[in-house]
């Protein structure tokens, strides 16, 4: 099958023929329909986060189940599914207390003495990126990394729910637990940030403040429910947000992944409020916060996938979409075939706010 292979940091991906094994145990073989291009992939492709190369990136996928392993119980061939990078074991303390994104055994990979699931054409084993390696015509995943969805949901749009939408909405519904009438700010209006803004509107937030340097992204945020939008380069930004939110926001979502924006998020959070960091902050980008601010009862919270219990959350998000409350079509900018994936990566590097989908016929 064809797949996009990352062979060196910050270099164009190569379209190559690779082989994929049959599903074993709890594994599911999926015919890929679409994959959203996510900044998280880019951080590994460009080498900001180390990963053994060569590898097949991609994780925000949708598709149709083709075959299942002999221990799979919740999925069957023909099911429409989306994939999530946080597989969960179901039996550790985190899973048993309802925090599956914090699973203590989240990889669920094949044992070392088992045959790897992916190989290059010359039979060289390939690592399984985030348990998915989705930029390929087929992918193999643990059943706990998959969620079956209503077949009425457009399968290409559904791919966004595997990362951007479940993460952004989860930050609002789960991490921030926003209440009707409360204020929330979202820093960074890419796919995750825009999903958070849409979710805040669904949750009934009173002030929804979008912060981004790109005018087009701010306009899109307003179309999804933002009541205010500000340029992050504005020198009076902090004062403007505190004024608009009547003393600082009850919740702030950081969806950029830089130390400066984490500090900004903390600064515009009101006393007793919650700052949730979704962005992947680089290991060499330390965050510094003023010590006295910790006396103000604020909560700084890191989050993976919006802390969402995705087997429950994703079907609800599908319902929101089918009810025309979750506006996902507006998040998609372009659909590209696999052999044009490097064009999509260039758009990511340029800061294009709309999601590019890699689609498979």
ABEGO torsion letter per residue (X at the ends): XBBBBBABBGBBBBBBBBBBBBBBEABBBBBBABBBBBAAAAAAAAGABBBBOBBBBEABBBBBBABBBAABAABBBGBBBBBBABBBAGABAAAAAGBAAABABAAGBBBAABBBABBBAAGBBBBBBGGAGABBABBBBBAAABBBBBAABBAAAAAAAAAAAAAAAAAAAAAAGBBBGBBBBBBEABAAAAAAAAAAAAAGBABBBBBBABAAAAAAAAAAGBABBBBAABAAAAAAAAAAAGGEBABBBBAAGBAAAAAAAAAABBBGBBBBBABBBBAABBBBBBAAAAAAGBBBBBBBGGGBBAAAAAAAAAAAAAAGABBAAAABABBBBAAAAAAAAAAAAAGBABBBBBBBX
